[in-house]
Amino acid sequence: MNSERKIASSIASTDSDVSEPPGSVAILAENPCSLEEQNTDFQKISDNSLKFLKQHFPASSVKDWNNWKWQLRNSFSSLQHLQSIIKLSSDEMAVAGNDDINLPIRITPYFASLIANSKPGNAIRKTMVPVMDELIVSPGEESDPLDEHKHNNVKCLVHRYPDRVLFLITNFCSAYCRYCTRSHMVGDSHHSHGRRSDWDEAIDYIRNHTEIRDVLLSGGDPLTLPDERLRYLLSELRTIKHVEIIRIGTKVPVVLPQRITPALLKMLRKFHPVYMSIHFTHPDELTPEVSQACNMIADAGIPMGSQTVLLKGINDEPEVFKKLMQGLLKIRVRPYYLYQCDPILGSAHFRTSVNKGIEIIRSLRGHTSGYAVPHFVIDAPGGGGKIPILPNYVEGKEDGDLLLINYQGKHFKYPDYM
Ligand code: SF4
């Protein structure tokens, strides 16, 4: 973390400067909860969460814990702070004194409860706690490998594909993933995307481009914004006739399930069709709280798809991956994308070979429900967009027959004369 960013992240928890990310605790303080939003009676709390709450926040109540704004205010944002729940490895310790880590640290108490007392090899811990490998830049790595800035027609928009846009509405997240494709902008106050004037400029662009039928809200994490700000944005987008669908890209249901409140869902369902793409990484994320949040989203009529980044030593074992995909179907999330990890700076320790992803897809196709098989894609460096990568089930052609191989390795022919 450079010193400017360190300062920015510490300011974010105390100051109310309007230039901050809009989901930051400062902005939340300016947007107190309505009575409806404060109602946390519906929330489940798991035994694991309860134990963690009693041990690490003895002065706080279950009601506090189930309040998403309490979760944001009490997030772990430094390695020193994390030392109260995990014993840092020497590698993690070395990072503690280093100023060059690219991303700030932020983990909600809820998500931190999943790594309390864990070993350094714990999968979720590796996605959240930085190690010195983050400082090693390998060939082919770039800070913005997808060249999103080149497709920034206005500040908050990436218009890469013909009929849809990516609308970066905040650069704040409730938890920072160490392998984040947008680590060059998220958590960095110099890249604030939450100003009303920036949003309005983006909305005007969408209004003037009638070919745009699909708007993906992302960031940062859109669901870190207060309901009122989301309502403003969604209602503006819904005044544009050619916008057919709105999608929300988020990790909030996984790292901050307390944010999925009846009030939020009541508001979102007014703007249907709304879809949600949720960033899942590992089967250990499928807790009772996450299950409740996803079932509530499904009950609100919001179709959910998952997005998962293939990560070395985290989810690259076929059995682990299958467990995640099958677990998602049980909570009504349809596996959607498996991404080859983008070559951001300092990501080599997370990246697998492309063959590993093909092996995972091969281990799923035919061996479990088709619904549990996501699309494996590489987001092409340089801005080429998502390119699907598939195992090869076609062996060739012989006398007009297509030679096929099935999931069991058995050979078949299809008469392909047409
Ligand atoms: S939630 Fe998404 S945008 Fe936020 S740090 Fe993780 S990968 Fe990046």
Residues whose N, C-alpha, C, O or C-beta is under 5 A from the ligand:
A	BS01	SF4	C173 A175 Y176 C177 C180 V186 G219 G220 K251
